[in-house]
């Protein structure tokens, strides 16, 4: 299965995965069919022809009003308004990699600079095939983005992944209220809430162990403690040691979650299956030893 979107820390992965699982509406299916038709008749002879025959048509379908100010930059407006842009789209040729960082062709730097010049926060960078959302106010704005491979989605008809494109790219997301907030601020909060929820659940699992209950994370922590004690190297009176144990157990748990999640959705290549079977056997052994009770239930709950 090809990678149809690429999330570089702009949102949480679990938040995006939930979007792909949403029921497909009539609007989603109609929009996907429309963009597939635009792509079929698009002209790629020149950048200008590519913009007019496809990129701008996609933007119109997303309910933007447009004003191209040069070969690369198209200002974006709410439909029917041209007084104040709500965003911009920086367009490069379809053969151009969005990852290019050569002098004069560092497209991430170009989109962020263009946004800041016009006092805009959120913008789009595209070669028409891949589309990226950038946020100028991120701590590392050039490396932080969400990319959707629209070309691959149109070929495969992947409705779930198209929902990410349709949800985030629409014009109304960029419109700011009187306090300067827009729908993307809501998306960021929802995404962070997912992370906070998971962290709270993991913290509660450790607390359950301390109170005599059983939790997955706490069991892993105790496994680390037992292993360290066997080597004569564990001191739970040391705050730094406790912190290392906790973060080590959390990292191990997330790696297991990632593997089991990918396996459940048939995302792993066949050559990984043998290694995963070995990991699963190790989990069984941990459970048999009383270390990691509950790991197997994680596997089957995805």
C-alpha positions as CSV (number, residue, x, y, z in Angstrom):
1,X,0.0,0.0,0.0
2,X,1.5,3.4,-1.0
3,X,1.8,6.3,1.4
4,X,-1.1,8.6,0.5
5,X,-0.4,11.3,3.1
6,X,2.7,12.4,5.0
7,X,2.3,14.0,8.4
8,X,5.4,15.9,9.5
9,X,4.3,16.8,13.1
10,X,1.6,19.2,12.1
11,X,-1.2,17.0,13.6
12,X,-1.2,13.8,15.6
13,X,-1.2,10.6,13.6
14,X,-4.1,9.1,15.5
15,X,-6.2,12.2,14.8
16,X,-5.6,11.8,11.0
17,X,-6.3,8.0,11.2
18,X,-9.7,8.7,12.7
19,X,-10.5,11.1,9.8
20,X,-9.8,8.3,7.3
21,X,-12.4,6.1,9.1
22,X,-15.3,8.6,8.9
23,X,-18.3,7.5,6.8
24,X,-18.1,8.7,3.2
25,X,-20.6,11.4,2.4
26,X,-22.2,12.1,-1.0
27,X,-20.2,15.4,-1.0
28,X,-16.9,13.6,-0.5
29,X,-17.6,11.1,-3.4
30,X,-18.8,13.8,-5.7
31,X,-15.7,16.0,-5.0
32,X,-13.4,13.0,-5.6
33,X,-15.1,12.3,-8.9
34,X,-14.9,15.9,-10.0
35,X,-11.1,16.2,-9.3
36,X,-10.5,12.9,-11.2
37,X,-12.2,14.4,-14.2
38,X,-10.1,17.6,-14.0
39,X,-6.9,15.6,-13.8
40,X,-7.9,13.6,-16.9
41,X,-8.1,16.7,-19.1
42,X,-5.3,18.7,-17.4
43,X,-2.5,20.3,-19.6
44,X,1.1,19.9,-18.4
45,X,2.9,21.7,-21.2
46,X,3.8,24.8,-19.1
47,X,3.4,25.8,-15.5
48,X,0.8,28.4,-16.5
49,X,-1.3,25.8,-18.4
50,X,-1.0,23.3,-15.5
51,X,-2.2,26.0,-13.1
52,X,-5.1,27.0,-15.2
53,X,-6.3,23.6,-16.2
54,X,-5.8,21.7,-13.0
55,X,-4.4,23.5,-9.9
56,X,-6.8,26.4,-10.0
57,X,-9.7,24.0,-10.8
58,X,-8.9,22.1,-7.6
59,X,-8.9,25.4,-5.7
60,X,-12.2,26.4,-7.2
61,X,-13.6,23.0,-6.2
62,X,-12.4,23.7,-2.6
63,X,-14.5,26.9,-2.7
64,X,-11.7,29.5,-3.0
65,X,-11.8,32.7,-4.9
66,X,-8.4,33.2,-6.8
67,X,-6.1,35.9,-7.8
68,X,-2.8,34.9,-9.4
69,X,-0.2,37.6,-8.8
70,X,2.8,35.8,-10.5
71,X,3.7,32.5,-12.0
72,X,4.0,30.8,-8.6
73,X,1.8,32.7,-6.1
74,X,-2.0,32.6,-6.2
75,X,-3.8,34.5,-3.5
76,X,-6.8,32.8,-2.0
77,X,-10.1,34.5,-1.0
78,X,-13.5,33.4,0.2
79,X,-15.8,33.0,-2.8
80,X,-17.1,36.4,-4.0
81,X,-14.5,38.5,-2.0
82,X,-11.3,40.0,-3.2
83,X,-10.5,42.6,-0.5
84,X,-8.4,40.6,2.0
85,X,-6.7,37.2,1.1
86,X,-7.2,34.4,3.7
87,X,-4.3,32.3,2.4
88,X,-2.1,31.7,-0.6
89,X,-1.1,28.8,-2.8
90,X,2.5,28.5,-4.0
91,X,2.6,26.4,-7.2
92,X,5.6,24.7,-8.8
93,X,5.7,22.4,-11.9
94,X,4.3,18.9,-11.6
95,X,7.8,17.4,-12.1
96,X,9.3,19.4,-9.3
97,X,9.9,17.8,-5.9
98,X,8.4,19.7,-2.9
99,X,11.4,18.5,-0.9
100,X,13.8,20.5,-3.1
101,X,16.2,22.6,-1.0
102,X,18.6,23.8,-3.7
103,X,19.4,27.5,-3.7
104,X,16.5,29.4,-5.4
105,X,14.3,26.3,-5.3
106,X,13.8,25.8,-1.6
107,X,10.0,25.6,-1.9
108,X,9.3,25.3,1.9
109,X,11.3,28.5,2.5
110,X,9.4,30.2,-0.4
111,X,5.9,29.4,1.0
112,X,6.8,30.5,4.5
113,X,8.4,33.7,3.3
114,X,5.4,34.4,1.1
115,X,3.0,33.9,4.0
116,X,5.0,36.2,6.3
117,X,5.2,38.9,3.7
118,X,1.4,39.0,3.6
119,X,0.8,38.5,7.3
120,X,-0.9,35.1,6.6
121,X,-0.5,32.1,8.9
122,X,-1.7,29.1,6.9
123,X,-0.8,28.3,3.3
124,X,-0.6,25.7,0.5
125,X,2.4,24.5,-1.4
126,X,1.7,22.2,-4.4
127,X,3.1,20.8,-7.6
128,X,-0.5,19.8,-8.4
129,X,0.3,16.1,-7.6
130,X,1.2,16.5,-3.9
131,X,-0.4,19.2,-1.7
132,X,1.1,20.5,1.5
133,X,-0.4,22.6,4.3
134,X,2.2,24.9,6.1
135,X,1.7,27.0,9.3
136,X,4.1,30.0,9.4
137,X,3.9,30.1,13.2
138,X,5.3,26.6,13.9
139,X,8.6,26.4,15.9
140,X,10.2,24.8,12.8
141,X,7.9,25.9,10.0
142,X,9.9,24.6,7.1
143,X,9.9,21.0,8.4
144,X,6.4,21.0,9.8
145,X,3.6,20.2,7.3
146,X,0.9,17.9,6.2
147,X,1.2,16.5,2.7
148,X,-1.5,14.7,0.8
149,X,-0.6,12.8,-2.4
150,X,-3.6,13.8,-4.4
151,X,-2.3,12.2,-7.6
152,X,-2.1,8.7,-5.9
153,X,-5.5,9.2,-4.3
154,X,-7.1,10.0,-7.6
155,X,-5.6,7.0,-9.3
156,X,-6.4,4.6,-6.4
157,X,-9.8,6.1,-5.5
158,X,-8.8,5.9,-1.8
159,X,-11.8,7.6,-0.3
160,X,-10.6,7.4,3.3
161,X,-7.4,9.3,2.6
162,X,-9.2,11.7,0.3
163,X,-11.2,12.7,3.4
164,X,-8.1,14.2,4.9
165,X,-7.6,16.3,1.7
166,X,-11.2,17.4,1.7
167,X,-11.4,18.2,5.4
168,X,-8.2,20.3,5.6
169,X,-8.0,22.0,2.2
170,X,-11.4,23.7,2.1
171,X,-11.5,27.5,2.0
172,X,-13.6,28.0,5.1
173,X,-10.8,26.5,7.3
174,X,-8.6,29.6,6.5
175,X,-11.2,32.3,7.4
176,X,-10.2,34.0,10.7
177,X,-12.6,35.4,13.2
178,X,-12.3,38.7,15.1
179,X,-9.8,37.2,17.5
180,X,-7.6,36.0,14.6
181,X,-8.5,32.3,15.0
182,X,-9.5,30.0,12.2
183,X,-10.7,26.4,11.9
184,X,-7.1,25.2,11.8
185,X,-6.7,26.3,15.4
186,X,-9.7,24.0,16.2
187,X,-8.0,21.1,14.3
188,X,-4.8,21.7,16.2
189,X,-6.6,21.6,19.5
190,X,-8.5,18.4,18.6
191,X,-5.3,16.8,17.6
192,X,-3.5,17.8,20.8
193,X,-6.5,16.6,22.8
194,X,-6.0,13.1,21.3
195,X,-2.4,13.1,22.4
196,X,-3.3,14.4,25.9
197,X,-5.9,11.6,26.2
198,X,-3.4,8.9,25.4
199,X,-0.8,10.4,27.8
200,X,-3.4,10.6,30.6
201,X,-4.4,6.9,30.0
202,X,-0.8,5.9,30.2
203,X,-0.3,7.9,33.4
204,X,-3.4,6.3,34.8
205,X,-2.1,2.8,33.9
206,X,1.1,3.5,36.0
207,X,-1.0,4.9,38.8
208,X,-3.2,1.7,38.8
209,X,-0.1,-0.4,39.4
210,X,1.0,1.9,42.3
211,X,-2.5,1.4,43.9
212,X,-2.4,-2.4,43.5
213,X,-4.2,-2.6,40.2
214,X,-2.9,-3.9,36.8
215,X,-2.1,-1.6,33.9
216,X,-0.2,-2.3,30.7
217,X,2.3,0.5,31.1
218,X,2.8,-0.1,34.8
219,X,3.5,-3.8,34.0
220,X,6.1,-2.8,31.5
221,X,7.7,-0.5,34.0
222,X,7.9,-3.2,36.6
223,X,9.5,-5.5,33.9
224,X,12.2,-2.9,33.5
225,X,12.6,-2.7,37.3
226,X,12.9,-6.4,37.7
227,X,15.4,-6.7,34.9
228,X,17.5,-3.8,36.3
229,X,17.3,-5.3,39.8
230,X,18.5,-8.6,38.5
231,X,21.6,-6.8,37.2
232,X,22.0,-4.9,40.4
233,X,21.4,-1.6,38.7
234,X,17.9,-0.3,39.8
235,X,17.5,2.4,42.4
236,X,13.8,3.6,42.6
237,X,14.9,6.3,45.1
238,X,16.6,8.0,42.2
239,X,14.1,10.4,40.4
240,X,16.2,10.4,37.2
241,X,16.2,6.5,37.2
242,X,12.4,6.4,37.6
243,X,12.0,8.9,34.8
244,X,14.2,6.8,32.5
245,X,12.2,3.6,33.4
246,X,8.9,5.4,32.7
247,X,10.0,6.8,29.3
248,X,11.6,3.6,28.3
249,X,8.4,1.6,29.0
250,X,6.3,4.2,27.1
251,X,8.6,4.1,24.1
252,X,8.5,0.3,24.0
253,X,4.7,0.3,24.4
254,X,4.2,2.8,21.5
255,X,6.5,0.7,19.3
256,X,4.3,-2.4,20.0
257,X,1.2,-0.4,19.4
258,X,2.6,0.8,16.1
259,X,3.5,-2.7,14.9
260,X,0.2,-4.3,16.0
261,X,-1.8,-1.4,14.5
262,X,0.1,-1.7,11.1
263,X,-0.4,-5.5,11.1
264,X,-4.1,-5.3,11.8
265,X,-4.5,-3.0,8.8
266,X,-2.2,-5.1,6.5
267,X,0.2,-2.2,6.2
268,X,3.4,-4.3,6.8
269,X,5.3,-5.9,3.9
270,X,5.5,-9.7,3.9
271,X,9.1,-9.8,4.9
272,X,8.2,-8.2,8.3
273,X,5.7,-10.9,9.2
274,X,8.3,-13.3,10.6
275,X,9.8,-10.6,12.8
276,X,6.4,-9.6,14.0
277,X,5.6,-13.2,14.9
278,X,8.8,-13.3,17.0
279,X,7.7,-10.1,18.8
280,X,4.3,-11.6,19.5
281,X,5.9,-14.7,21.0
282,X,8.0,-12.5,23.2
283,X,4.9,-10.7,24.4
284,X,3.4,-14.1,25.3
285,X,6.5,-14.9,27.2
286,X,6.3,-11.6,29.1
287,X,2.7,-12.3,30.0
288,X,3.7,-15.8,31.2
289,X,6.3,-14.3,33.4
290,X,3.8,-11.8,34.8
291,X,5.6,-8.9,33.1
292,X,3.4,-7.0,30.7
293,X,-0.1,-8.4,31.5
294,X,-2.6,-6.9,29.1
295,X,-0.3,-6.6,26.1
296,X,-2.2,-9.2,24.1
297,X,-5.5,-7.5,24.7
298,X,-4.0,-4.4,23.0
299,X,-3.2,-6.5,19.9
300,X,-6.7,-7.7,19.5
301,X,-8.5,-4.5,20.2
302,X,-7.4,-2.7,17.0
